[in-house]
Amino acid sequence: MGLYVRKRVALGRGTHVNISKTGASVSKRVGRVTFSSRGRLSVRVLPGLTFRTKL
């Protein structure tokens, strides 16, 4: 089991800067889909269930 330390700062509607131990990234949410500057795509399928993949 890993330990995650993250900080998320909102920049505007659906846009965030995510700061973690490994660096910073930007994410943009459009509806149920979130795109990350690190090349990840997340789709919220149901509340509490998310599909995440690398682009």
N, CA, C and O atoms as a Tripos MOL2 file, in Angstrom:
@<TRIPOS>MOLECULE
protein
  220   219    55     0     0
PROTEIN
NO_CHARGES

@<TRIPOS>ATOM
      1 N           0.8510   -1.1710    0.0000 N.3       1 MET1
      2 CA          0.0000    0.0000    0.0000 C.3       1 MET1
      3 C           0.8960    1.2330    0.0000 C.2       1 MET1
      4 O           1.7880    1.3590    0.8390 O.2       1 MET1
      5 N           0.6570    2.1410   -0.9430 N.am      2 GLY2
      6 CA          1.4720    3.3410   -1.0540 C.3       2 GLY2
      7 C           0.8460    4.5280   -0.3490 C.2       2 GLY2
      8 O          -0.3620    4.5670   -0.1140 O.2       2 GLY2
      9 N           1.6780    5.4800   -0.0200 N.am      3 LEU3
     10 CA          1.2220    6.7120    0.6140 C.3       3 LEU3
     11 C           1.2950    7.8330   -0.4100 C.2       3 LEU3
     12 O           2.3470    8.0550   -1.0100 O.2       3 LEU3
     13 N           0.1940    8.5400   -0.6170 N.am      4 TYR4
     14 CA          0.1240    9.6250   -1.5880 C.3       4 TYR4
     15 C          -0.0290   10.9540   -0.8710 C.2       4 TYR4
     16 O          -0.8560   11.0980    0.0290 O.2       4 TYR4
     17 N           0.7810   11.9270   -1.2830 N.am      5 VAL5
     18 CA          0.6690   13.2860   -0.7610 C.3       5 VAL5
     19 C           0.4740   14.1970   -1.9640 C.2       5 VAL5
     20 O           1.3640   14.3220   -2.8050 O.2       5 VAL5
     21 N          -0.6990   14.8360   -2.0450 N.am      6 ARG6
     22 CA         -1.0010   15.6850   -3.1950 C.3       6 ARG6
     23 C          -1.6560   16.9750   -2.7340 C.2       6 ARG6
     24 O          -2.2970   17.0240   -1.6840 O.2       6 ARG6
     25 N          -1.4850   18.0030   -3.5240 N.am      7 LYS7
     26 CA         -2.1540   19.2840   -3.3150 C.3       7 LYS7
     27 C          -2.7320   19.6910   -4.6540 C.2       7 LYS7
     28 O          -2.0550   19.6090   -5.6780 O.2       7 LYS7
     29 N          -3.9750   20.1290   -4.6500 N.am      8 ARG8
     30 CA         -4.6640   20.4960   -5.8850 C.3       8 ARG8
     31 C          -5.1610   21.9250   -5.7540 C.2       8 ARG8
     32 O          -5.8770   22.2620   -4.8110 O.2       8 ARG8
     33 N          -4.7730   22.7700   -6.7170 N.am      9 VAL9
     34 CA         -5.1390   24.1810   -6.7050 C.3       9 VAL9
     35 C          -5.9720   24.4760   -7.9480 C.2       9 VAL9
     36 O          -5.5450   24.1990   -9.0690 O.2       9 VAL9
     37 N          -7.1620   25.0400   -7.7440 N.am     10 ALA10
     38 CA         -8.0440   25.3660   -8.8640 C.3      10 ALA10
     39 C          -7.5770   26.6410   -9.5490 C.2      10 ALA10
     40 O          -7.2690   27.6350   -8.8910 O.2      10 ALA10
     41 N          -7.5280   26.6020  -10.8930 N.am     11 LEU11
     42 CA         -7.1570   27.7740  -11.6810 C.3      11 LEU11
     43 C          -8.3660   28.4280  -12.3190 C.2      11 LEU11
     44 O          -8.3530   29.6220  -12.6200 O.2      11 LEU11
     45 N          -9.3820   27.6630  -12.5160 N.am     12 GLY12
     46 CA        -10.5970   28.1560  -13.1620 C.3      12 GLY12
     47 C         -11.5740   27.0170  -13.2910 C.2      12 GLY12
     48 O         -11.4170   25.9800  -12.6470 O.2      12 GLY12
     49 N         -12.5600   27.1980  -14.0980 N.am     13 ARG13
     50 CA        -13.6050   26.1930  -14.2550 C.3      13 ARG13
     51 C         -13.0530   24.9090  -14.8880 C.2      13 ARG13
     52 O         -12.7670   24.8770  -16.0850 O.2      13 ARG13
     53 N         -12.9070   23.8640  -14.0880 N.am     14 GLY14
     54 CA        -12.4500   22.5730  -14.5840 C.3      14 GLY14
     55 C         -10.9590   22.4480  -14.7930 C.2      14 GLY14
     56 O         -10.5060   21.4120  -15.2810 O.2      14 GLY14
     57 N         -10.1690   23.4580  -14.4460 N.am     15 THR15
     58 CA         -8.7210   23.4260  -14.6300 C.3      15 THR15
     59 C          -8.0370   23.4740  -13.2670 C.2      15 THR15
     60 O          -8.3650   24.3100  -12.4250 O.2      15 THR15
     61 N          -7.0740   22.5610  -13.0600 N.am     16 HIS16
     62 CA         -6.3750   22.4770  -11.7810 C.3      16 HIS16
     63 C          -4.8800   22.2810  -11.9940 C.2      16 HIS16
     64 O          -4.4480   21.7350  -13.0090 O.2      16 HIS16
     65 N          -4.1020   22.7360  -11.0180 N.am     17 VAL17
     66 CA         -2.6850   22.4090  -10.9370 C.3      17 VAL17
     67 C          -2.5580   21.4000   -9.8110 C.2      17 VAL17
     68 O          -3.0020   21.6500   -8.6900 O.2      17 VAL17
     69 N          -1.9530   20.2660  -10.1070 N.am     18 ASN18
     70 CA         -1.7750   19.1950   -9.1390 C.3      18 ASN18
     71 C          -0.3070   19.1440   -8.7450 C.2      18 ASN18
     72 O           0.5620   18.9860   -9.6020 O.2      18 ASN18
     73 N          -0.0260   19.2760   -7.4610 N.am     19 ILE19
     74 CA          1.3450   19.2700   -6.9610 C.3      19 ILE19
     75 C           1.5290   18.0230   -6.1050 C.2      19 ILE19
     76 O           0.7890   17.7940   -5.1490 O.2      19 ILE19
     77 N           2.5310   17.2180   -6.4670 N.am     20 SER20
     78 CA          2.7860   15.9860   -5.7310 C.3      20 SER20
     79 C           4.2760   15.8400   -5.4710 C.2      20 SER20
     80 O           5.0740   16.7120   -5.8170 O.2      20 SER20
     81 N           4.6320   14.7320   -4.8610 N.am     21 LYS21
     82 CA          6.0240   14.4510   -4.5500 C.3      21 LYS21
     83 C           6.8780   14.3610   -5.8110 C.2      21 LYS21
     84 O           8.0650   14.6830   -5.7770 O.2      21 LYS21
     85 N           6.2880   13.9290   -6.9200 N.am     22 THR22
     86 CA          7.0390   13.7370   -8.1610 C.3      22 THR22
     87 C           7.0080   14.9400   -9.0870 C.2      22 THR22
     88 O           7.6080   14.8930  -10.1610 O.2      22 THR22
     89 N           6.3260   16.0200   -8.7070 N.am     23 GLY23
     90 CA          6.2950   17.2210   -9.5400 C.3      23 GLY23
     91 C           4.9050   17.7940   -9.6770 C.2      23 GLY23
     92 O           3.9900   17.4250   -8.9410 O.2      23 GLY23
     93 N           4.7540   18.7060  -10.6310 N.am     24 ALA24
     94 CA          3.4710   19.3810  -10.8450 C.3      24 ALA24
     95 C           2.9200   19.0300  -12.2230 C.2      24 ALA24
     96 O           3.6740   18.7650  -13.1590 O.2      24 ALA24
     97 N           1.6000   19.0330  -12.3290 N.am     25 SER25
     98 CA          0.9390   18.8030  -13.6080 C.3      25 SER25
     99 C          -0.3410   19.6250  -13.6550 C.2      25 SER25
    100 O          -0.8220   20.1150  -12.6340 O.2      25 SER25
    101 N          -0.8760   19.7650  -14.8520 N.am     26 VAL26
    102 CA         -2.1210   20.5060  -15.0550 C.3      26 VAL26
    103 C          -3.1650   19.5240  -15.5580 C.2      26 VAL26
    104 O          -2.8600   18.6620  -16.3830 O.2      26 VAL26
    105 N          -4.3890   19.6450  -15.0720 N.am     27 SER27
    106 CA         -5.4690   18.7940  -15.5570 C.3      27 SER27
    107 C          -6.6710   19.6420  -15.9440 C.2      27 SER27
    108 O          -6.9310   20.6920  -15.3560 O.2      27 SER27
    109 N          -7.3960   19.1610  -16.9470 N.am     28 LYS28
    110 CA         -8.5840   19.8530  -17.4490 C.3      28 LYS28
    111 C          -9.7260   18.8500  -17.4980 C.2      28 LYS28
    112 O          -9.6060   17.7880  -18.1080 O.2      28 LYS28
    113 N         -10.8420   19.1970  -16.8490 N.am     29 ARG29
    114 CA        -12.0100   18.3220  -16.8220 C.3      29 ARG29
    115 C         -13.0820   18.8610  -17.7560 C.2      29 ARG29
    116 O         -13.4160   20.0450  -17.7270 O.2      29 ARG29
    117 N         -13.6140   17.9690  -18.5850 N.am     30 VAL30
    118 CA        -14.7130   18.3040  -19.4940 C.3      30 VAL30
    119 C         -15.7740   17.2260  -19.2990 C.2      30 VAL30
    120 O         -15.6110   16.1060  -19.7830 O.2      30 VAL30
    121 N         -16.8470   17.5450  -18.6030 N.am     31 GLY31
    122 CA        -17.8830   16.5550  -18.3070 C.3      31 GLY31
    123 C         -17.3400   15.4700  -17.4030 C.2      31 GLY31
    124 O         -16.8490   15.7520  -16.3100 O.2      31 GLY31
    125 N         -17.4260   14.2250  -17.8560 N.am     32 ARG32
    126 CA        -16.9310   13.0880  -17.0740 C.3      32 ARG32
    127 C         -15.4820   12.7260  -17.3970 C.2      32 ARG32
    128 O         -14.9330   11.7970  -16.8050 O.2      32 ARG32
    129 N         -14.8600   13.4450  -18.3220 N.am     33 VAL33
    130 CA        -13.5140   13.1160  -18.8000 C.3      33 VAL33
    131 C         -12.5070   14.1400  -18.2910 C.2      33 VAL33
    132 O         -12.7570   15.3450  -18.3430 O.2      33 VAL33
    133 N         -11.3610   13.6570  -17.7950 N.am     34 THR34
    134 CA        -10.2830   14.5210  -17.3280 C.3      34 THR34
    135 C          -9.0190   14.2100  -18.1230 C.2      34 THR34
    136 O          -8.6180   13.0530  -18.2400 O.2      34 THR34
    137 N          -8.3970   15.2530  -18.6660 N.am     35 PHE35
    138 CA         -7.1440   15.1340  -19.4080 C.3      35 PHE35
    139 C          -6.0250   15.7070  -18.5540 C.2      35 PHE35
    140 O          -6.1860   16.7720  -17.9580 O.2      35 PHE35
    141 N          -4.8880   15.0130  -18.4880 N.am     36 SER36
    142 CA         -3.7480   15.4460  -17.6940 C.3      36 SER36
    143 C          -2.5780   15.8030  -18.5960 C.2      36 SER36
    144 O          -2.4080   15.2180  -19.6650 O.2      36 SER36
    145 N          -1.7660   16.7710  -18.1590 N.am     37 SER37
    146 CA         -0.5800   17.1500  -18.9290 C.3      37 SER37
    147 C           0.4780   16.0500  -18.9100 C.2      37 SER37
    148 O           1.4370   16.1070  -19.6790 O.2      37 SER37
    149 N           0.3170   15.0550  -18.0480 N.am     38 ARG38
    150 CA          1.2440   13.9230  -18.0000 C.3      38 ARG38
    151 C           0.8170   12.7880  -18.9220 C.2      38 ARG38
    152 O           1.3870   11.6970  -18.8820 O.2      38 ARG38
    153 N          -0.1870   13.0500  -19.7510 N.am     39 GLY39
    154 CA         -0.6070   12.0570  -20.7260 C.3      39 GLY39
    155 C          -1.5630   11.0140  -20.1850 C.2      39 GLY39
    156 O          -1.5680    9.8810  -20.6670 O.2      39 GLY39
    157 N          -2.3630   11.3590  -19.2110 N.am     40 ARG40
    158 CA         -3.3510   10.4320  -18.6650 C.3      40 ARG40
    159 C          -4.7590   10.8940  -19.0010 C.2      40 ARG40
    160 O          -5.0280   12.0900  -19.1160 O.2      40 ARG40
    161 N          -5.6360    9.9380  -19.1550 N.am     41 LEU41
    162 CA         -7.0420   10.1910  -19.4390 C.3      41 LEU41
    163 C          -7.8560    9.4440  -18.3900 C.2      41 LEU41
    164 O          -7.6680    8.2430  -18.2000 O.2      41 LEU41
    165 N          -8.7500   10.1390  -17.7140 N.am     42 SER42
    166 CA         -9.6230    9.5310  -16.7150 C.3      42 SER42
    167 C         -11.0670    9.7540  -17.1180 C.2      42 SER42
    168 O         -11.4510   10.8550  -17.5130 O.2      42 SER42
    169 N         -11.8670    8.6960  -17.0150 N.am     43 VAL43
    170 CA        -13.2930    8.7800  -17.3160 C.3      43 VAL43
    171 C         -14.0520    8.3230  -16.0810 C.2      43 VAL43
    172 O         -13.8680    7.2000  -15.6110 O.2      43 VAL43
    173 N         -14.9030    9.1950  -15.5570 N.am     44 ARG44
    174 CA        -15.7170    8.8560  -14.3920 C.3      44 ARG44
    175 C         -16.9180    8.0560  -14.8800 C.2      44 ARG44
    176 O         -17.8330    8.6110  -15.4890 O.2      44 ARG44
    177 N         -16.9140    6.7490  -14.6130 N.am     45 VAL45
    178 CA        -17.9630    5.8530  -15.0820 C.3      45 VAL45
    179 C         -19.2010    5.9740  -14.1930 C.2      45 VAL45
    180 O         -20.3050    6.2060  -14.6840 O.2      45 VAL45
    181 N         -19.0120    5.8170  -12.9060 N.am     46 LEU46
    182 CA        -20.0490    5.9420  -11.8820 C.3      46 LEU46
    183 C         -19.4360    6.6720  -10.6940 C.2      46 LEU46
    184 O         -18.2120    6.7730  -10.6120 O.2      46 LEU46
    185 N         -20.2390    7.1790   -9.7780 N.am     47 PRO47
    186 CA        -19.6500    7.7660   -8.5690 C.3      47 PRO47
    187 C         -18.7850    6.7260   -7.8450 C.2      47 PRO47
    188 O         -19.2690    5.6540   -7.4820 O.2      47 PRO47
    189 N         -17.5260    7.0460   -7.6430 N.am     48 GLY48
    190 CA        -16.6010    6.1340   -6.9840 C.3      48 GLY48
    191 C         -15.9070    5.1540   -7.9150 C.2      48 GLY48
    192 O         -15.0750    4.3720   -7.4530 O.2      48 GLY48
    193 N         -16.2150    5.1630   -9.2090 N.am     49 LEU49
    194 CA        -15.6040    4.2480  -10.1700 C.3      49 LEU49
    195 C         -15.0520    5.0500  -11.3390 C.2      49 LEU49
    196 O         -15.8040    5.6900  -12.0740 O.2      49 LEU49
    197 N         -13.7240    5.0110  -11.5080 N.am     50 THR50
    198 CA        -13.0530    5.7860  -12.5510 C.3      50 THR50
    199 C         -12.1690    4.8690  -13.3800 C.2      50 THR50
    200 O         -11.4530    4.0290  -12.8340 O.2      50 THR50
    201 N         -12.2170    5.0280  -14.6990 N.am     51 PHE51
    202 CA        -11.3300    4.3190  -15.6150 C.3      51 PHE51
    203 C         -10.2050    5.2730  -15.9780 C.2      51 PHE51
    204 O         -10.4580    6.3860  -16.4380 O.2      51 PHE51
    205 N          -8.9570    4.8430  -15.7730 N.am     52 ARG52
    206 CA         -7.8120    5.7010  -16.0590 C.3      52 ARG52
    207 C          -6.8250    4.9490  -16.9430 C.2      52 ARG52
    208 O          -6.5280    3.7770  -16.7120 O.2      52 ARG52
    209 N          -6.3190    5.6520  -17.9700 N.am     53 THR53
    210 CA         -5.3630    5.0380  -18.8840 C.3      53 THR53
    211 C          -4.3370    6.0710  -19.3250 C.2      53 THR53
    212 O          -4.5530    7.2780  -19.2090 O.2      53 THR53
    213 N          -3.2190    5.5730  -19.8310 N.am     54 LYS54
    214 CA         -2.1760    6.4400  -20.3660 C.3      54 LYS54
    215 C          -2.4130    6.6210  -21.8530 C.2      54 LYS54
    216 O          -2.7000    5.6550  -22.5600 O.2      54 LYS54
    217 N          -2.2950    7.8510  -22.3330 N.am     55 LEU55
    218 CA         -2.5020    8.1140  -23.7620 C.3      55 LEU55
    219 C          -1.2480    7.8370  -24.5520 C.2      55 LEU55
    220 O          -1.2380    8.0040  -25.7720 O.2      55 LEU55
@<TRIPOS>BOND
     1     1     2 1
     2     2     3 1
     3     3     4 2
     4     3     5 am
     5     5     6 1
     6     6     7 1
     7     7     8 2
     8     7     9 am
     9     9    10 1
    10    10    11 1
    11    11    12 2
    12    11    13 am
    13    13    14 1
    14    14    15 1
    15    15    16 2
    16    15    17 am
    17    17    18 1
    18    18    19 1
    19    19    20 2
    20    19    21 am
    21    21    22 1
    22    22    23 1
    23    23    24 2
    24    23    25 am
    25    25    26 1
    26    26    27 1
    27    27    28 2
    28    27    29 am
    29    29    30 1
    30    30    31 1
    31    31    32 2
    32    31    33 am
    33    33    34 1
    34    34    35 1
    35    35    36 2
    36    35    37 am
    37    37    38 1
    38    38    39 1
    39    39    40 2
    40    39    41 am
    41    41    42 1
    42    42    43 1
    43    43    44 2
    44    43    45 am
    45    45    46 1
    46    46    47 1
    47    47    48 2
    48    47    49 am
    49    49    50 1
    50    50    51 1
    51    51    52 2
    52    51    53 am
    53    53    54 1
    54    54    55 1
    55    55    56 2
    56    55    57 am
    57    57    58 1
    58    58    59 1
    59    59    60 2
    60    59    61 am
    61    61    62 1
    62    62    63 1
    63    63    64 2
    64    63    65 am
    65    65    66 1
    66    66    67 1
    67    67    68 2
    68    67    69 am
    69    69    70 1
    70    70    71 1
    71    71    72 2
    72    71    73 am
    73    73    74 1
    74    74    75 1
    75    75    76 2
    76    75    77 am
    77    77    78 1
    78    78    79 1
    79    79    80 2
    80    79    81 am
    81    81    82 1
    82    82    83 1
    83    83    84 2
    84    83    85 am
    85    85    86 1
    86    86    87 1
    87    87    88 2
    88    87    89 am
    89    89    90 1
    90    90    91 1
    91    91    92 2
    92    91    93 am
    93    93    94 1
    94    94    95 1
    95    95    96 2
    96    95    97 am
    97    97    98 1
    98    98    99 1
    99    99   100 2
   100    99   101 am
   101   101   102 1
   102   102   103 1
   103   103   104 2
   104   103   105 am
   105   105   106 1
   106   106   107 1
   107   107   108 2
   108   107   109 am
   109   109   110 1
   110   110   111 1
   111   111   112 2
   112   111   113 am
   113   113   114 1
   114   114   115 1
   115   115   116 2
   116   115   117 am
   117   117   118 1
   118   118   119 1
   119   119   120 2
   120   119   121 am
   121   121   122 1
   122   122   123 1
   123   123   124 2
   124   123   125 am
   125   125   126 1
   126   126   127 1
   127   127   128 2
   128   127   129 am
   129   129   130 1
   130   130   131 1
   131   131   132 2
   132   131   133 am
   133   133   134 1
   134   134   135 1
   135   135   136 2
   136   135   137 am
   137   137   138 1
   138   138   139 1
   139   139   140 2
   140   139   141 am
   141   141   142 1
   142   142   143 1
   143   143   144 2
   144   143   145 am
   145   145   146 1
   146   146   147 1
   147   147   148 2
   148   147   149 am
   149   149   150 1
   150   150   151 1
   151   151   152 2
   152   151   153 am
   153   153   154 1
   154   154   155 1
   155   155   156 2
   156   155   157 am
   157   157   158 1
   158   158   159 1
   159   159   160 2
   160   159   161 am
   161   161   162 1
   162   162   163 1
   163   163   164 2
   164   163   165 am
   165   165   166 1
   166   166   167 1
   167   167   168 2
   168   167   169 am
   169   169   170 1
   170   170   171 1
   171   171   172 2
   172   171   173 am
   173   173   174 1
   174   174   175 1
   175   175   176 2
   176   175   177 am
   177   177   178 1
   178   178   179 1
   179   179   180 2
   180   179   181 am
   181   181   182 1
   182   182   183 1
   183   183   184 2
   184   183   185 am
   185   185   186 1
   186   186   187 1
   187   187   188 2
   188   187   189 am
   189   189   190 1
   190   190   191 1
   191   191   192 2
   192   191   193 am
   193   193   194 1
   194   194   195 1
   195   195   196 2
   196   195   197 am
   197   197   198 1
   198   198   199 1
   199   199   200 2
   200   199   201 am
   201   201   202 1
   202   202   203 1
   203   203   204 2
   204   203   205 am
   205   205   206 1
   206   206   207 1
   207   207   208 2
   208   207   209 am
   209   209   210 1
   210   210   211 1
   211   211   212 2
   212   211   213 am
   213   213   214 1
   214   214   215 1
   215   215   216 2
   216   215   217 am
   217   217   218 1
   218   218   219 1
   219   219   220 2
@<TRIPOS>SUBSTRUCTURE
     1 MET1         2 RESIDUE 1 A MET
     2 GLY2         6 RESIDUE 1 A GLY
     3 LEU3        10 RESIDUE 1 A LEU
     4 TYR4        14 RESIDUE 1 A TYR
     5 VAL5        18 RESIDUE 1 A VAL
     6 ARG6        22 RESIDUE 1 A ARG
     7 LYS7        26 RESIDUE 1 A LYS
     8 ARG8        30 RESIDUE 1 A ARG
     9 VAL9        34 RESIDUE 1 A VAL
    10 ALA10       38 RESIDUE 1 A ALA
    11 LEU11       42 RESIDUE 1 A LEU
    12 GLY12       46 RESIDUE 1 A GLY
    13 ARG13       50 RESIDUE 1 A ARG
    14 GLY14       54 RESIDUE 1 A GLY
    15 THR15       58 RESIDUE 1 A THR
    16 HIS16       62 RESIDUE 1 A HIS
    17 VAL17       66 RESIDUE 1 A VAL
    18 ASN18       70 RESIDUE 1 A ASN
    19 ILE19       74 RESIDUE 1 A ILE
    20 SER20       78 RESIDUE 1 A SER
    21 LYS21       82 RESIDUE 1 A LYS
    22 THR22       86 RESIDUE 1 A THR
    23 GLY23       90 RESIDUE 1 A GLY
    24 ALA24       94 RESIDUE 1 A ALA
    25 SER25       98 RESIDUE 1 A SER
    26 VAL26      102 RESIDUE 1 A VAL
    27 SER27      106 RESIDUE 1 A SER
    28 LYS28      110 RESIDUE 1 A LYS
    29 ARG29      114 RESIDUE 1 A ARG
    30 VAL30      118 RESIDUE 1 A VAL
    31 GLY31      122 RESIDUE 1 A GLY
    32 ARG32      126 RESIDUE 1 A ARG
    33 VAL33      130 RESIDUE 1 A VAL
    34 THR34      134 RESIDUE 1 A THR
    35 PHE35      138 RESIDUE 1 A PHE
    36 SER36      142 RESIDUE 1 A SER
    37 SER37      146 RESIDUE 1 A SER
    38 ARG38      150 RESIDUE 1 A ARG
    39 GLY39      154 RESIDUE 1 A GLY
    40 ARG40      158 RESIDUE 1 A ARG
    41 LEU41      162 RESIDUE 1 A LEU
    42 SER42      166 RESIDUE 1 A SER
    43 VAL43      170 RESIDUE 1 A VAL
    44 ARG44      174 RESIDUE 1 A ARG
    45 VAL45      178 RESIDUE 1 A VAL
    46 LEU46      182 RESIDUE 1 A LEU
    47 PRO47      186 RESIDUE 1 A PRO
    48 GLY48      190 RESIDUE 1 A GLY
    49 LEU49      194 RESIDUE 1 A LEU
    50 THR50      198 RESIDUE 1 A THR
    51 PHE51      202 RESIDUE 1 A PHE
    52 ARG52      206 RESIDUE 1 A ARG
    53 THR53      210 RESIDUE 1 A THR
    54 LYS54      214 RESIDUE 1 A LYS
    55 LEU55      218 RESIDUE 1 A LEU
